[in-house]
Amino acid sequence: MDFEGKIISREINELLWEREKTVSTAESCTGGRIAEAIIAVPGASKYFKGGIICYVNEVKENLLGVSHELLEEKTAVCEEVAIDMVKGACKTLKTDYAVAATGIAGPGGGTKEIPVGTIWLAVGTPDNVTTFKIEEDQGRDINLTTATNKAMMMLRDFLKAEDGPKEETES
């Protein structure tokens, strides 16, 4: 993990420790890399409950509650599936927050409609989820690193945004 990644992991650690909240992951194409980034700092066992590696649709359906119809209609690589993965991870693993990734890291598997490098990320709670779409293919390793780093930034930013703007007091 690079230096910036460790800083982001530490910030997430501090935010979750302060709140006494928990997080989980639901990962398809990233295969556990986001979970690995979350636990990169000591003390993660206080707030990281676990992750579900859902590389196939059957696992998305059975463990995360993603609708079979949605997967058939839109494929696993869409915003709606990423959102359902967050909600499903929160429910299944009983966490306050979750991070999800679903996409096509490459080098194969892409189509004209969903090319290699398309990865949907989602972060949130059962009631509030934010998403981001990565669309550039830079090769499998870079695609996965980019998705992991962006997911971590999204989690940090989501947690910070929940605090709202701080009012400055005059002294």
C-alpha positions as CSV (number, residue, x, y, z in Angstrom):
1,M,0.0,0.0,0.0
2,D,1.3,3.4,-0.9
3,F,1.8,6.3,1.6
4,E,-1.4,8.1,0.6
5,G,-3.4,4.9,1.0
6,K,-2.0,4.5,4.5
7,I,-3.0,8.0,5.4
8,I,-6.5,7.4,4.1
9,S,-6.7,4.2,6.1
10,R,-5.6,6.0,9.2
11,E,-8.2,8.7,8.7
12,I,-11.0,6.1,8.3
13,N,-9.7,4.3,11.4
14,E,-9.9,7.5,13.4
15,L,-13.4,8.4,12.2
16,L,-14.8,5.0,12.9
17,W,-13.1,4.7,16.3
18,E,-14.5,8.1,17.4
19,R,-18.1,7.1,16.4
20,E,-17.9,3.5,17.5
21,K,-19.4,2.5,14.1
22,T,-18.7,-0.5,11.9
23,V,-17.9,-1.1,8.3
24,S,-18.0,-4.1,5.9
25,T,-17.2,-4.7,2.2
26,A,-18.9,-6.3,-0.7
27,E,-16.4,-6.9,-3.5
28,S,-16.6,-8.4,-6.9
29,C,-13.8,-7.3,-9.2
30,T,-11.6,-6.0,-6.4
31,G,-11.6,-9.4,-4.7
32,G,-10.8,-8.3,-1.2
33,R,-8.4,-5.4,-1.9
34,I,-10.7,-2.8,-0.3
35,A,-11.0,-5.0,2.9
36,E,-7.2,-5.3,2.9
37,A,-6.8,-1.5,2.6
38,I,-9.3,-1.0,5.5
39,I,-7.4,-3.4,7.8
40,A,-4.0,-2.0,6.9
41,V,-3.8,0.0,10.2
42,P,-3.8,-1.5,13.7
43,G,-7.1,-1.5,15.5
44,A,-9.3,-2.3,12.5
45,S,-10.9,-5.2,14.4
46,K,-12.8,-2.7,16.4
47,Y,-14.8,-1.4,13.4
48,F,-14.2,-3.8,10.4
49,K,-16.6,-6.8,10.7
50,G,-15.8,-8.5,7.4
51,G,-16.3,-8.7,3.7
52,I,-18.1,-10.7,1.1
53,I,-16.2,-11.6,-2.0
54,C,-19.0,-11.9,-4.5
55,Y,-17.3,-12.7,-7.8
56,V,-20.3,-14.4,-9.3
57,N,-23.9,-13.3,-9.4
58,E,-25.1,-16.3,-7.3
59,V,-23.2,-14.9,-4.3
60,K,-24.5,-11.4,-5.0
61,E,-28.1,-12.8,-4.9
62,N,-27.8,-15.3,-2.1
63,L,-25.6,-13.3,0.4
64,L,-26.3,-9.7,-0.5
65,G,-29.9,-9.9,-1.7
66,V,-29.3,-8.4,-5.1
67,S,-32.3,-9.1,-7.3
68,H,-31.9,-11.8,-10.0
69,E,-34.0,-9.7,-12.3
70,L,-31.8,-6.7,-11.9
71,L,-28.7,-8.8,-12.6
72,E,-30.4,-10.3,-15.7
73,E,-31.7,-6.9,-17.0
74,K,-28.7,-4.6,-16.3
75,T,-25.8,-7.1,-15.6
76,A,-23.7,-7.0,-12.4
77,V,-21.8,-4.0,-13.7
78,C,-24.3,-1.1,-13.0
79,E,-24.9,1.5,-10.4
80,E,-28.0,-0.2,-9.0
81,V,-26.2,-3.4,-8.3
82,A,-23.4,-1.5,-6.5
83,I,-26.0,0.2,-4.4
84,D,-27.7,-3.1,-3.5
85,M,-24.4,-4.6,-2.6
86,V,-23.8,-1.8,0.0
87,K,-27.3,-2.3,1.4
88,G,-26.9,-6.1,1.4
89,A,-23.5,-6.0,3.1
90,C,-24.8,-3.7,5.9
91,K,-27.7,-6.1,6.4
92,T,-25.9,-9.4,6.2
93,L,-22.9,-8.3,8.2
94,K,-24.8,-6.0,10.5
95,T,-22.6,-2.9,9.9
96,D,-23.3,0.8,9.9
97,Y,-21.5,1.4,6.7
98,A,-20.4,-0.7,3.7
99,V,-18.2,-0.3,0.6
100,A,-18.9,-2.1,-2.7
101,A,-17.2,-2.6,-6.0
102,T,-18.5,-4.3,-9.1
103,G,-16.9,-4.2,-12.6
104,I,-14.7,-5.6,-15.3
105,A,-11.0,-5.3,-14.4
106,G,-9.8,-7.0,-17.5
107,P,-8.0,-7.9,-19.5
108,G,-11.0,-9.8,-20.9
109,G,-14.7,-9.8,-20.2
110,G,-15.7,-6.4,-21.6
111,T,-18.3,-5.7,-24.2
112,K,-19.1,-2.8,-26.4
113,E,-21.8,-1.7,-23.9
114,I,-19.6,-2.3,-20.8
115,P,-15.9,-2.1,-21.8
116,V,-13.0,-3.4,-19.7
117,G,-12.1,-0.8,-17.0
118,T,-15.8,-0.1,-16.2
119,I,-16.1,-0.3,-12.4
120,W,-18.9,0.9,-10.2
121,L,-18.1,1.8,-6.6
122,A,-20.6,2.5,-3.9
123,V,-20.2,3.6,-0.2
124,G,-22.8,4.3,2.4
125,T,-25.5,3.1,4.8
126,P,-28.7,1.2,4.2
127,D,-30.4,4.6,3.7
128,N,-27.8,6.7,2.0
129,V,-25.5,5.5,-0.7
130,T,-23.1,7.4,-3.0
131,T,-21.7,6.0,-6.2
132,F,-18.8,6.6,-8.6
133,K,-18.1,5.1,-12.0
134,I,-14.6,4.4,-13.3
135,E,-14.5,4.1,-17.1
136,E,-10.9,4.1,-18.1
137,D,-9.0,0.8,-18.8
138,Q,-5.4,1.1,-17.7
139,G,-4.7,-2.6,-17.5
140,R,-5.9,-5.0,-14.8
141,D,-3.4,-4.1,-12.0
142,I,-3.9,-0.4,-12.4
143,N,-7.7,-0.8,-12.7
144,L,-7.9,-2.6,-9.5
145,T,-5.5,-0.2,-7.7
146,T,-7.5,2.8,-8.9
147,A,-10.8,1.2,-7.8
148,T,-9.4,0.3,-4.4
149,N,-7.9,3.8,-3.8
150,K,-11.0,5.6,-5.0
151,A,-13.3,3.4,-2.8
152,M,-11.1,4.3,0.2
153,M,-11.3,8.0,-0.6
154,M,-15.1,7.7,-1.0
155,L,-15.4,6.0,2.4
156,R,-13.3,8.7,4.1
157,D,-15.2,11.5,2.4
158,F,-18.6,9.9,3.2
159,L,-17.7,9.7,6.8
160,K,-16.4,13.3,6.9
161,A,-19.5,14.6,5.2
162,E,-21.7,13.0,7.8
163,D,-20.1,15.4,10.3
164,G,-21.3,18.3,8.3
165,P,-19.5,21.7,8.1
166,K,-17.9,22.8,11.4
167,E,-19.0,26.2,12.7
168,E,-16.1,28.5,13.6
169,T,-16.4,30.2,16.9
170,E,-15.0,33.6,17.6
171,S,-12.7,34.0,20.6
